[in-house]
């Protein structure tokens, strides 16, 4: 349902030079599957998600959604075509309430649904619906609200960017349950979860490792997990010794 | 006196009126009181002396009553000046809905200067809402200059909400308040300026009694070539609490000057302020666009929420 063909993306490093963040990514995501993207910090995971959403522009390559090239579409148009993205660090809004945001996310929804989705992410609707989405909320609360918005949108493609970041241990389990219920074995939908969480990786059908802007590995969670562990140990060891020679297969 | 559709539209814009409400009402149109009715607990009368205006007396112990006192100007180029006195009796709990709407289809200036004195007696609670609104031709000038002097007596609570969202070309708002022992005052201002509009707000609050508290919250948006000046001064003369918060969104070629000012005259006074001016954050726009809004819809949603 989503195909990325030779995606390159670069940013200016501030010295008048460009740095390649994504280097010729080729990936295909099938309908009805749940994917994880993981890898070291700075490997290009969030950049890739933002390129899919249209927030960042790619410099080369093509993006196809259901066979249609969407690379020139705006963020709004991609959202309307059924792509949803839950931000790693969602912005705050002074004056907009949680209810306002849920209403923007899903204008057709009724207030009963707002309540249901807030409860699903572990927030009491009576306490939260009329609260400002501003500085009074913690990072973890903001993330849960972000998750509720994405689930309410009920799109064909959902991208979660580190849903576990800043969320307490009790709630992470709840959020994992929601992802499983909504996306695993759901033939109409595809979800991509960018994560570093070892509890999320096993629930996915496939894990993709992004490293230094390239796809360094791809396979089932069990295939990939021991490689990641070995990789981490190897990297630490080699970096300490002043050499990096590891290659993932 | 019959009110026409234009009058009713203006009254709806400034006071949310869809008809003549029950209870105490005074509607001033083009310098004259066209409707005046008192209730058993809220007495409306003309001010005596050479200053034209209205006296509103809310009897002590009144509970949950509302009085509407809007002003509308519909004659092009009309210049109005009015002195109003509001007295909220001891232990009363009431709401005053004021506001001024101008319809001006001429090239002349229409102007309303309202000078209000508000006294909230011991233990009383007041909610005061004042909306300003203007409409008319492109070359019309709608000018509103309110002056408000508030006294919050011992243990009284007052919340003033001042809103100016549309169509006022020039405004100079002056607000002075005196908060006595254990009195509590909150002033909320919301302001949107566009085009060549200018708006100035000057608030001075003297907290004069022990345990007194005052809070000023200002949210404003300046668009196009408009100009805003906001000054809020808190003077803590005793053991008291005070806070000023002014947030502004600046757009296009607008200019905003924001001056929070604190003065403590007692070592037990705790006074704080926050002031911020900035454009709409790009990440906020992107977030709303990722939910399917266009850029313009996203801007509108952010501004509407900010000024809500």
Contacts between the chains, C-beta under 8 A, distances in Angstrom:
chain1	res1	chain2	res2	distance
A	53	B	290	5.9
A	55	B	286	5.5
A	55	B	290	7.2
A	74	B	289	7.3
A	75	B	286	6.2
A	75	B	289	4.3
A	75	B	290	5.5
A	76	B	289	4.8
A	76	B	292	6.2
A	76	B	293	6.5
A	76	B	294	5.3
A	76	B	295	7.4
A	79	B	289	6.8
A	79	B	290	5.4
A	79	B	291	6.2
A	79	B	292	4.3
A	80	B	292	5.2
A	84	B	290	7.4
A	85	B	290	5.3
A	87	B	287	6.5
A	87	B	290	7.8
A	90	B	287	6.4
A	91	B	281	6.2
A	91	B	283	4.4
A	91	B	284	4.9
A	91	B	287	5.2
A	93	B	284	6.2
A	93	B	302	6.7
A	93	B	305	6.0
A	94	B	219	7.6
A	94	B	247	6.5
A	94	B	305	7.3
A	94	B	306	5.8
A	95	B	219	7.1
A	95	B	304	7.9
A	95	B	305	3.7
A	95	B	306	4.3
A	95	B	307	7.0
A	95	B	308	5.1
A	96	B	301	7.1
A	96	B	302	7.3
A	96	B	305	3.6
A	97	B	305	7.7
A	100	B	301	7.7
A	100	B	305	6.1
A	104	B	288	6.4
A	104	B	291	5.2
A	104	B	292	8.0
A	104	B	293	6.6
A	104	B	301	6.4
A	105	B	291	5.0
A	149	B	291	7.0
A	153	B	291	7.2
